[in-house]
Amino acid sequence: MNTVSLNLADPIRDAISRIRFAPHSNNLLISSWDSSLRLYDVDSSKLRMEAPGKDALLDCCFENERVCFSAASDGSVNRYDLDSGIKVSVGIHDDLATCVEYSPETCQIITAGWDRKINFWDARSTESHGCLNSLVSEVESMSLSGFNLMVAAGSSVNIYDLRSFKKSVHTKGVKVKCIRPIFNPEGFVVGSIDGRVLLEYICRSSSNEGYAFRCHPKVKDGKHHLVTVNDIAFNPSVIGSFVTGDNDGYATLWDARGRKRIFEMSRYPNSVVSISYSHDGLLLAVASSYSYQEANEIEEPPQIFIHEMGNCDLTSPSSVASNKK
């Protein structure tokens, strides 16, 4: 597995908040606490765009290959033209805007934040389509899977159907740090502050029951301690293969269907704060950065590592077994 570190002429000057690969290319979107949004072309090893700002960027997402969005610490939500770098305001939250997603099914920008609101904006006109303000806690993480909007607030996961806004609530008993969709079968996975990963399927059956496991119980001074799971990413090309990244600087590859750990990568210089697969699953980007979660964090300069995984590395044992039947 070949690994390279992104070589930025102008280094990222503060903690990385999110990285995301583009929908159909190997362009990588990077949001950071240094207030700049960057677009990096991994294939040509070039920075395609850097859009500076005034406030820390806490999340980012693509609409398509030419348009993206950011959520900032001043509550602002902005739209960027990736060809020109021009930034246009979409709207604002009453507190930190922590999450932003784009729904191709509804052509909406969906944002959430510490004001305990979920806002909906028309992606074409940027007009408001209203908001949901019934949350009991600040939104920590949010993801989309088709018409299912998944929102993590406190120890609860709220699933909204964007067609009817029917809501289902799933209580996890521990604060959720991140939530990501499972595509086949449909469901979601959450990472918690106590090192647990919980998989739950929307349509349960005997063949796809949910389960939980503690994936990062690290040993320190002869004792186990619990490490926050900061991010989770499913491989888009291999059913059931996913990676977790933790606050101790480890990224681990798992087989969800076989319920097994495949391998753990070498420790990164700092916390693994965000991870993203390329559209074909052949590249895995890992952001190593301090996360402002612990007082004794080592403030190594933020770095982004690109792993060329290859089909051999990505194929999970249970996928091989299924394909042979």
Disulfide bonds with the S-S distance in Angstrom:
none
